[in-house]
Amino acid sequence: MKHLSILMLICALSLTACDKKTASEVPATITPTNTVPAPNPPTTVESSQETVDLAYKQALVNYATMEDGYINDPHAKWAASAKASSTYGVTQDTPPASPPNYGPEKATGAVDGNTWSNNNTDVGLDWLELGYTKPVNATEIRIIFKPNTGAEAVTKIELIDTDGKLHTAWSGISDVKSDSHATRTWFVRKFAATSYKAKGVKITLANNLYPGYKEIDAVQLVGE
């Protein structure tokens, strides 16, 4: 009996020692201190807007480069005279006492923001005819519209030779839309160099293709 009690005491002491050892071997949870939080990455919305802004600015640069090349083209001529089928605010019954604000002469010379405007919005055809001081073997016509004023309405471009004869350089349905990156829209048509010298340009507009007043700032005749 005495031996049994001693044996039970030894076992109890051993279990106690094991429990202490096990507890001491369990690592304590370490809480990091003085840590610097990682910066938040840009959100998808911010990244998308930045991409859109950069693309828009690049489009502006591309437009400016294109327009600068056109305006300073040494082979491009600006019109010296003009006449039109109609003028905004002017009728045969009430001729103006002074040149109208939107008369065809506004389409002569270089780009300046002054425009010829027709007197019809969606009825029939209108035309603008321009004359140039130096006849050329033409290769290109550039019509400069005020934005959202009818580049879609151009349906025919004719060249006038030195004998006054008309030659169709282009006809069809316009695929030109108003440019959102500038205050002008360029309607450009290229073709093989003419065998005759062109001294004038006639532009025909189908008013119902663009229901609104048409406004042309200037027209370049390109050639040598």
Beta strands, then each sheet from edge to edge (+ up, - down):
strand 1: 76-78
strand 2: 81-84
strand 3: 116-117
strand 4: 125-136
strand 5: 138-145
strand 6: 154-161
strand 7: 166-171
strand 8: 185-190
strand 9: 198-206
strand 10: 215-223
sheet 1: 1+ 10- 3+
sheet 2: 1+ 10- 5+ 8-
sheet 3: 2+ 4- 9+ 6- 7+
end
